[in-house]
Amino acid sequence: MKRAPIRDILWLFLLTRLLLVLVTYFGFVLLTAPKYLSTPVNIVGLFTSWNQWDGANYVRIAQFGYMTHFDVAFFPLFPLLIAAIAYPLGSWSYLAVGMVLSNAALLGAMFVLYQLAVDIAGEQVGRRTLLYLTIFPTALFFFAPYNESLFVLLIAGGFLALRRQHWWLAGILGMLAALTRSAGLLFVIPYLIEVWISRESITAGRQRLLLRLFPVVLIPLGTVLYSIYCWHIQGNPIAYVSVESHWGRQTTWPWMGIVQAFVSLFWSQPFGSFYEAHTLLDLSATLGFIFLAIKGWRWLRLSYSVWIAILLLFTLLSPSLSAGDALVSNQRLVLEMFPAFITLAMLGAKHPRVHQALILVFPVLLATLSLLFVMGRWMV
């Protein structure tokens, strides 16, 4: 195992956090303070500007529990961790703890992802994987009190455990991922693939194969535990599925969201409309990661490519066809497809102009979308 460049990873982490802090300060102050006056900024508003959208829901659930029928769409591990730390500190701390947890999980995920990328394609690809991940236009959700970074840490950790053949650790991490997001249950598939790949290294026969296979039951246990809780509080063990329609989601053919996005862009939405811009971002992210999934099929380990494919399918099966942006949130959800960033890093290493374009475009979009987020504009 190659030792991670701790100093370089820490610098990348701190510099990208600093970028987001600067966007928060200058963006919030300049857009809310009266012009030509010396009126001070609303300090409370400044420090709580990241408490928006789903992040506000996670913080509220951490502080007050599941208060409404629709709250069960937000899986429990992240708010539980916030509550465990913030409760002794007092009500003022929940947002701060949520953001600290989100950023700490990102830092942990960076070290894990570096090892996974280096195992595949070497040190340069490992470094660029982290660079592209942290400057990606929606990497702001690794800074806000969202559970994206925790989920990436747990799943990436599970993949690293599988590569090192630490089967019980992979099962435990998969269980925690299933308690973090509904997609965590899908980790069962790459787990089984890795067990199948490792069968040739098993010398003691069927018994050792079963020992490697058995920890996979821990992964759906996370979903089962949450289902039991939903049954206890609402009488419906799959309440988190039934409330998806409230959030604009509906199950359909996986291509329907993409088709509607194209119709929206080129037919139903007028040029320069709010929904046109959102659709362009979500469609670009969706098509971009479909391209990376296809491109990486020959380069990545089978379980990694399958992980990207099943997450894409899982996302595309439930678009928001009734909304102005059918692919809403896809620009955020692609963050969970971390092997695609390894493929992107391999492309950047092979084609210098691709790398140059990414380091120019990504930070600009990241700063722009972060500014929209802290100003309470629709960024989910």
C-alpha positions in Angstrom: 0.0 0.0 0.0 1.4 3.4 -1.1 1.5 5.9 1.7 -0.8 8.8 1.0 0.8 12.3 0.7 -0.7 13.6 3.9 0.6 17.2 3.6 -0.7 17.6 0.0 -4.1 16.2 0.8 -4.4 18.5 3.8 -3.5 21.5 1.7 -6.0 20.6 -1.0 -8.7 20.1 1.6 -7.9 23.4 3.4 -7.6 25.5 0.2 -10.9 24.3 -1.2 -12.5 25.0 2.2 -11.0 28.5 2.1 -12.5 29.0 -1.3 -16.0 28.2 0.0 -15.5 30.4 3.1 -14.5 33.3 0.8 -17.5 32.8 -1.4 -19.7 32.7 1.7 -18.3 36.0 3.1 -18.0 38.1 0.0 -21.1 36.8 -1.7 -23.4 37.1 1.3 -22.1 40.5 2.4 -22.1 42.1 -1.0 -25.5 40.7 -1.9 -27.3 41.5 1.4 -25.6 44.7 2.7 -27.2 48.0 1.5 -25.1 49.6 -1.2 -23.1 52.8 -0.4 -23.7 52.4 3.3 -21.7 51.2 6.3 -24.4 49.0 7.7 -22.9 45.8 9.1 -23.9 42.5 7.7 -26.5 40.3 9.5 -24.0 38.1 11.4 -26.6 35.4 12.3 -27.5 35.2 8.6 -23.9 35.0 7.5 -23.1 32.1 9.9 -26.3 30.2 9.1 -26.2 30.8 5.3 -25.3 27.1 4.8 -28.4 25.9 6.6 -30.4 25.5 3.4 -32.6 22.8 1.7 -31.8 19.2 2.7 -29.1 20.4 5.0 -31.7 22.3 7.1 -33.8 19.1 7.2 -30.9 17.0 8.5 -30.1 19.7 11.2 -33.7 19.9 12.2 -34.1 16.1 12.4 -30.9 15.9 14.5 -32.3 18.5 17.0 -36.0 17.6 17.1 -36.3 14.1 15.6 -38.6 12.9 12.8 -41.5 15.4 13.2 -43.4 14.9 10.0 -44.4 12.0 7.8 -42.2 13.2 5.0 -39.0 13.5 7.2 -38.4 9.7 6.8 -37.0 10.3 3.3 -33.8 11.4 5.2 -32.0 8.4 6.4 -30.9 8.5 10.1 -27.1 7.9 10.5 -26.0 11.5 9.6 -28.6 13.3 11.9 -27.8 10.7 14.6 -24.1 11.6 14.5 -25.0 15.3 14.6 -27.3 14.8 17.6 -24.7 12.6 19.5 -22.2 15.4 19.4 -24.3 18.5 19.5 -26.8 17.5 22.2 -24.3 18.1 25.1 -23.1 21.4 23.5 -26.5 23.0 23.2 -29.0 24.1 20.5 -26.6 26.6 19.0 -24.2 23.8 17.8 -26.3 21.6 15.6 -25.5 23.4 12.3 -21.8 23.8 13.2 -21.5 20.1 14.1 -23.3 19.1 10.9 -20.8 21.1 8.8 -17.8 19.8 10.8 -19.0 16.2 10.3 -19.5 16.7 6.6 -16.1 18.2 6.1 -14.4 15.7 8.3 -16.0 12.9 6.4 -14.7 14.4 3.1 -11.2 14.5 4.5 -11.4 10.9 5.5 -12.9 10.0 2.0 -10.0 11.8 0.3 -7.4 9.5 2.0 -9.4 6.4 1.1 -10.1 7.5 -2.5 -6.4 8.2 -3.0 -5.5 4.6 -2.1 -8.2 3.3 -4.5 -7.1 5.5 -7.4 -3.4 4.7 -6.8 -4.1 1.0 -6.8 -5.7 1.4 -10.3 -3.5 3.9 -12.1 -0.7 5.3 -10.0 0.1 8.4 -8.0 -0.7 11.1 -10.6 -4.2 9.7 -11.1 -4.7 9.5 -7.3 -3.8 13.2 -6.8 -6.0 14.3 -9.7 -8.9 12.2 -8.5 -8.9 14.2 -5.3 -8.5 17.5 -7.1 -11.4 16.9 -9.5 -13.6 15.7 -6.6 -13.0 18.7 -4.4 -13.4 21.3 -7.2 -16.3 19.6 -8.9 -19.2 22.2 -9.3 -21.4 20.6 -6.7 -18.6 19.7 -4.2 -20.3 22.4 -2.1 -22.4 19.6 -0.7 -19.3 18.2 0.9 -19.1 21.5 2.8 -22.8 21.9 3.7 -24.5 19.8 6.4 -25.4 17.1 3.8 -24.7 13.4 4.1 -23.0 13.1 0.7 -19.4 13.1 2.2 -20.3 10.5 4.9 -21.8 8.2 2.3 -18.8 8.5 0.0 -16.5 7.8 3.0 -18.4 4.7 4.0 -18.8 3.3 0.5 -15.2 4.1 -0.6 -14.0 2.6 2.7 -16.1 -0.5 1.9 -14.5 -0.8 -1.5 -11.0 -0.5 0.0 -11.9 -3.1 2.6 -13.0 -5.4 -0.3 -9.7 -4.8 -2.1 -7.8 -5.7 1.0 -10.2 -8.7 1.6 -11.4 -7.4 5.0 -14.8 -8.9 4.5 -16.3 -8.1 7.9 -15.2 -4.5 7.8 -16.7 -4.1 4.3 -20.0 -5.6 5.6 -20.1 -3.2 8.6 -19.3 -0.2 6.4 -21.9 -1.2 3.9 -24.5 -1.5 6.8 -23.6 2.0 7.9 -23.9 3.3 4.3 -27.4 1.7 4.1 -28.3 3.7 7.2 -27.0 6.9 5.5 -28.7 6.7 2.1 -31.2 4.4 0.5 -28.6 3.6 -2.2 -26.3 2.1 0.4 -28.2 -1.2 0.0 -26.9 -1.5 -3.5 -23.4 -2.1 -2.1 -24.4 -5.7 -1.9 -23.8 -6.1 -5.6 -20.1 -5.0 -5.7 -19.5 -7.0 -2.5 -20.8 -10.2 -4.3 -18.7 -9.3 -7.4 -15.5 -9.0 -5.3 -16.3 -12.4 -3.5 -16.7 -14.0 -6.9 -13.4 -12.5 -8.2 -11.6 -13.7 -5.1 -12.7 -17.3 -5.4 -9.5 -18.3 -7.2 -7.4 -17.2 -4.2 -9.4 -19.4 -1.9 -7.5 -22.6 -1.1 -9.6 -24.1 1.6 -12.7 -24.7 -0.6 -16.3 -24.0 0.0 -16.1 -23.2 3.7 -13.8 -20.2 3.2 -16.0 -19.0 0.4 -19.0 -19.0 2.7 -17.0 -17.2 5.4 -16.3 -14.4 2.9 -19.9 -14.4 1.7 -21.5 -14.3 5.1 -20.7 -10.6 6.0 -22.8 -9.4 3.1 -25.9 -9.9 5.2 -24.8 -7.0 7.3 -25.4 -4.5 4.4 -29.2 -5.0 4.1 -29.4 -5.1 7.9 -28.9 -1.3 7.8 -32.0 -1.0 5.6 -33.9 -3.4 7.8 -33.1 -1.5 11.0 -34.4 1.7 9.5 -37.5 -0.1 8.1 -38.2 -1.4 11.7 -37.9 2.2 13.0 -40.3 3.5 10.2 -42.8 0.8 11.1 -42.6 1.8 14.8 -43.2 5.5 14.2 -45.5 5.4 11.2 -46.8 1.9 10.9 -45.2 1.5 7.4 -41.8 -0.2 7.2 -41.1 1.3 3.7 -42.4 4.8 4.5 -39.2 6.2 3.1 -40.2 4.9 -0.3 -43.8 6.0 -0.2 -42.9 9.6 0.5 -40.8 10.0 -2.6 -43.8 11.3 -4.5 -44.0 14.2 -2.0 -40.5 15.2 -3.1 -41.5 15.1 -6.8 -40.1 11.6 -7.6 -41.9 8.9 -9.5 -40.7 5.6 -10.9 -40.6 5.3 -14.6 -38.3 4.0 -17.5 -34.7 5.2 -16.9 -34.6 7.2 -20.2 -37.7 9.2 -19.5 -36.0 11.8 -17.4 -33.3 12.4 -20.0 -35.9 12.6 -22.8 -37.9 15.2 -20.8 -34.8 17.1 -20.1 -34.1 17.5 -23.8 -37.7 18.4 -24.5 -37.5 21.0 -21.7 -34.2 22.5 -23.1 -35.2 22.7 -26.7 -38.9 23.1 -26.6 -40.9 23.8 -23.5 -38.6 26.2 -21.6 -37.9 29.7 -22.9 -34.3 30.7 -23.4 -32.7 31.9 -20.2 -35.4 30.6 -17.9 -34.7 29.4 -14.4 -35.6 25.8 -15.2 -33.6 25.8 -18.4 -30.4 26.7 -16.5 -31.1 24.0 -13.9 -31.9 21.4 -16.5 -28.7 22.2 -18.4 -26.6 21.6 -15.2 -28.4 18.4 -14.3 -28.5 17.0 -17.8 -24.8 17.8 -18.3 -23.9 16.0 -15.1 -26.0 13.0 -16.0 -24.7 12.6 -19.6 -21.1 13.3 -18.4 -21.2 10.5 -15.9 -22.9 8.1 -18.3 -19.9 8.8 -20.6 -17.5 8.2 -17.7 -19.2 5.0 -16.9 -18.8 3.8 -20.5 -15.3 5.0 -20.8 -14.2 3.5 -17.5 -15.6 0.1 -18.2 -12.3 -1.0 -19.7 -10.1 0.8 -17.2 -11.7 0.2 -13.8 -12.2 -2.9 -11.8 -15.5 -4.6 -12.5 -17.1 -3.8 -9.2 -16.2 -0.1 -9.6 -17.9 0.1 -13.0 -20.9 -1.8 -11.8 -21.2 0.6 -8.9 -21.4 3.6 -11.2 -23.9 1.8 -13.5 -26.3 0.8 -10.7 -26.2 4.2 -9.1 -27.0 5.8 -12.5 -29.8 3.4 -13.0 -31.1 3.9 -9.4 -31.1 7.7 -10.0 -32.7 7.6 -13.5 -35.5 5.3 -12.4 -37.0 8.0 -10.3 -36.9 11.4 -12.1 -39.1 14.4 -11.3 -41.3 14.3 -14.4 -43.8 16.7 -12.9 -41.1 19.4 -12.2 -39.5 21.9 -14.5 -36.2 20.0 -14.1 -36.8 16.3 -14.6 -33.3 15.4 -13.5 -33.3 17.5 -10.4 -30.5 16.8 -7.9 -28.5 14.7 -10.4 -25.7 17.2 -10.3 -25.4 16.4 -6.6 -26.1 12.6 -6.7 -23.2 12.0 -9.2 -20.9 12.8 -6.3 -21.6 9.3 -5.0 -20.3 7.7 -8.1 -16.7 8.2 -7.0 -15.0 5.7 -9.4 -16.1 8.0 -12.2 -13.7 10.6 -10.8 -10.9 8.1 -11.1 -11.8 7.7 -14.8 -11.9 11.5 -15.2 -8.5 11.7 -13.6 -7.2 9.1 -16.1 -8.6 11.1 -18.9 -7.0 14.3 -17.5 -3.6 12.6 -17.2 -3.9 11.3 -20.8 -5.1 14.5 -22.3 -3.5 17.7 -20.8 -6.1 20.0 -22.4 -8.9 18.2 -20.7 -7.1 18.8 -17.4 -6.6 22.5 -18.2 -10.3 22.9 -19.1 -11.4 21.2 -15.9 -9.3 23.3 -13.6 -10.6 26.4 -15.3 -14.3 25.5 -15.5 -14.9 23.5 -12.3 -13.8 26.1 -9.7 -15.9 28.9 -11.5 -19.0 26.7 -11.4 -18.3 25.6 -7.8 -18.1 29.3 -6.7 -21.2 30.2 -8.6 -23.3 27.4 -7.3 -22.0 27.9 -3.8 -23.1 31.5 -3.9 -26.6 30.5 -5.1 -26.7 28.0 -2.2 -25.8 30.4 0.6 -28.3 33.0 -0.8 -31.1 30.4 -0.5 -31.5 29.9 -4.2 -32.9 26.6 -5.3 -29.9 24.2 -5.1 -30.9 20.7 -4.0 
